[in-house]
Amino acid sequence: MRIDNIKLKIGESEGKLKKIAEEKLRGKCGYLRILRKSLDARNKADIRWVYSVEAEKSAPEGAPRVLPQTKRREKKIVVIGSGPAGLFCAVRLIEHGFCPIVLERGGNVDERAARNEKFFCERILDENTNVQFGEGGAGTFSDGKLNTQTHTPLNREVLETFVRFGAPEEILYLAKPHIGSDNLKNVVKNMRRYICSLGGEVCFHTLFDGAAMKGGAVYEALAHSVTTGERYRYPCDALVLAIGHSSRDTFAALLGQGFAMEQREFAIGARIEHLQEKIGLAQYSAWHKTLPPADYKLVSHAGARSAFTFCMCPGGYVMPASSERGGVVTNGMSNYARDGRNANSALLVQIRREDFDRGNVLDGAEFQRKIERAAFTMAGGDYSAPVQRAEDFFLNRESKSFGEVTPTYAAGTAMCDLNRLLPEQVAESMKAALRDMGKRLSGFDHPDALLTAPETRFSSPVRILRGETLESASHGGVYPCGEGCGYAGGIMSSAADGLRVAEKSFEKYEN
């Protein structure tokens, strides 16, 4: 029996769910499973947890998980990238009898953590192993947020797979699930070990150079070692491009090979930080100390261009996320506990094709790069990030000191005027949005709110075109996949696209 809309007061034990279920069942409840848990905070004087549960008088017989056909298949499939799209694609392939080879330009997740720390402390950037590149992809150093705007049965499978590899079971029923960067590191490590245990292979520090074609179909993946320069040729019947949104050099290589590609519009802006306590007070009033760290999602049409918040990280940190020398990039991250002093999110404004189109498919990437390099120079040329209090941003002046909010950006900051960094239409739309959002979320436009710029990697600036079979529109046997190729936005949709592409790639070889 499914029971919906069960409301519990803050502080009430979930043990009460069983009593309510027994009233509905008119007898003992031998089995209870939470299907959904969300917070109703519309009435701040009476905030409630809202549950949907499945309840039965006796526990159903648990069916053991059965793998699909696992007979080894001779066809060779190479996957480029070990972010969510690449890893989920490889897991699906391995469970259908294929032995994929995953090529990853960066290092494993432990190497990434160590090199990121070196970058934060010593400002020495590794262009292949960093916040953007390496095992787990860019999402590994984020909040591990599992929200998605897409509706597909694959979403449930993605969540169940995450749990299978070590994510908290609560992500299966929370309305706003998140894993946390600390947990996500272990999850992706477990996924890689699983792939390798069943005959797959993961090659780190191996940069994809292009696809060798014969008769209109791929037959080799070309790559080289980023440490030794040694060149490799990987025979393949299918090639999956799960390359991530920051692989600008790979975009250029694919364009040079004649891959069908098109420009995509994107968004840029800055990370905005507030005290997490103030966000909690605004969202939950006096209840905030007894509830999980509060989040928000805001959209504004008050300026010439729409603005919105993205990747909100309760109790999180603004991350140094550069992947190219001489450029500053920011991102947001939270651990599972979300226990940091500050909250942060991206505050973004849409960039239209007319803003960057000069006749080249990669003009969007060059637009992003120009801003990242300008930020690098403006903040002193050492990967410090430009920062500014909201009040000073409104007044077009450099900040002189911090107020109640101090920056969490680990590689250092420099007080600058972001109006000189961001395009005018972006800066002015951000100002209008800040004032507008402050009317709906008290304190969002607080004078001491802190802007750290730039946020430029919201999404991929290109799409690598694919057809109904999900193969490249120009190169047979090549499957553009995930966020980098323009078909996803975030961990969930990238993982789902990885599953989708895997199914299409082995469909050809099923018989």
Secondary structure, DSSP 4 states (H G I P E B T S, - for coil): -EEEEEEEETT--TTHHHHHHHHHHTS---EEEEEEEEEE-SSTTS-EEEEEEEEESSPPPPPPP-----------EEEE--SHHHHHHHHHHHTTT---EEE-SS--HHHHHHHHHHHHHH----SSSSSSSSTT-GGGGS--B---S---THHHHHHHHHHHTT--GGGGTBSS-B--HHHHHHHHHHHHHHHHHTT-EEESSEEEEEEEEETTEEEEEEEEETTT--EEEEE-SEEEE---TT-HHHHHHHHHTT--EEE--EEEEEEEEEEHHHHHHHHHGGGGGGSSPP----EE-SSSS-EEEEEEETT-EEEE---STT---EEEE--TT---SEEEEEEEEEE-HHHH-SS-TTHHHHHHHHHHHHHHHHTTSSS-EEEEEHHHHHTT----S--S-----TT-EEE--GGGTS-HHHHHHHHHHHHHHHHHSTTTT-TT-EEEEEE--SS-SEEE-B-TTSSBSSSBTEEE-TTTTTS--SHHHHHHHHHHHHHHHHHTT--
